[in-house]
Amino acid sequence: MQHAQPSLPEPDEISASHSERVASYIGARIDEAGGTLGFAEYMHHALYAPGLGYYAAGATKLGAEGDFVTAPEVSPIFGRILARQCAEVLGELGGGSILEYGAGSGRLARDVLTALDELGVLPERYEILEVSADLKERQARFLRAELPRLFSRITWIDTPPTGHRGVMIANEVLDALPVERFRRSENAIEQLRVTREDGRFAMTSAPAPVRLTDYVGAIERALGEPLPNGYVSEASLGVRDWIGGLADSLQQGIAFLLITA
Ligand SMILES: C[S@@+](CC[C@H](N)C(=O)[O-])C[C@H]1O[C@@H](n2cnc3c(N)ncnc32)[C@H](O)[C@@H]1O
């Protein structure tokens, strides 16, 4: 099945050549996988392919100079409000650390730490778990310049720590996790997969794996009826594992998982 191409402005030469490299990388992954990729895998490569994916390549993504803004990019008020919550939790626990997932430009870390410093309730450590190597570098550059006195408290980690005490923060991270796409047909759930046709990406479908069928089944049971025939939507199957990992790590404290509705 071929989807209609949306009408988008022509990219400049550099963006067009980058886009070609990304497409050729994903094309090679599709070939390696035997001709199709599940949408979540496709999305994962598009976002995180080393040096190529949206979050892994060098372009400015967040803020006025980038493609989109999030609350911390708009104003420090968001971080200051969150810091008051952190102060309450750290106070109750008599100390502890903050772990931020997916710290973007580093602005939220700066605003939270600045406000906590003013309140006299600094965390023992401010840990950042960021999947993008490019963003890690940007965060470190930004935070070293903005918070020279507090920089030594900030560390970057690759996996959730064991026995975290304190606060966890993830702003607009859950909605950046790769999703599967599915279609309800008369007697089954189909998984929408990405393939190549005439040198372009195209959608194709296959019987859904059990995990996806179960996921849609749970939605239909909650609705009390099947989704309409032909209904197409997304399923973030990674969220459950992601939250499971976070819950295993959090020994005592609170996790603030924020998404924009
Ligand atoms: C939409 S941006 C939000 C950035 C920042 N939190 C903000 O509010 O501006 C999503 C961020 O989550 C990161 N990310 C995506 N998946 C992640 C994961 N599984 N663990 C940690 N970070 C992740 C991305 O690299 C990026 O930094």
The ligand as an ORCA input file, in Angstrom:
! r2SCAN-3c Opt
* xyz 0 1
  C      11.372     15.646     22.586
  S      12.977     15.603     23.274
  C      12.683     16.364     24.868
  C      13.934     16.968     25.428
  C      13.824     17.629     26.805
  N      13.387     16.715     27.828
  C      12.903     18.839     26.768
  O      11.865     18.812     27.410
  O      13.246     19.797     26.070
  C      13.192     13.878     23.652
  C      14.501     13.579     24.364
  O      14.461     12.240     24.863
  C      15.659     11.555     24.477
  N      15.315     10.119     24.500
  C      14.563      9.415     23.631
  N      14.445      8.117     24.020
  C      15.106      8.020     25.197
  C      15.340      6.944     26.114
  N      14.883      5.708     25.878
  N      16.064      7.203     27.232
  C      16.551      8.440     27.469
  N      16.381      9.487     26.625
  C      15.668      9.287     25.507
  C      15.992     12.193     23.148
  O      17.300     11.945     22.719
  C      15.733     13.671     23.500
  O      16.774     14.214     24.282
*
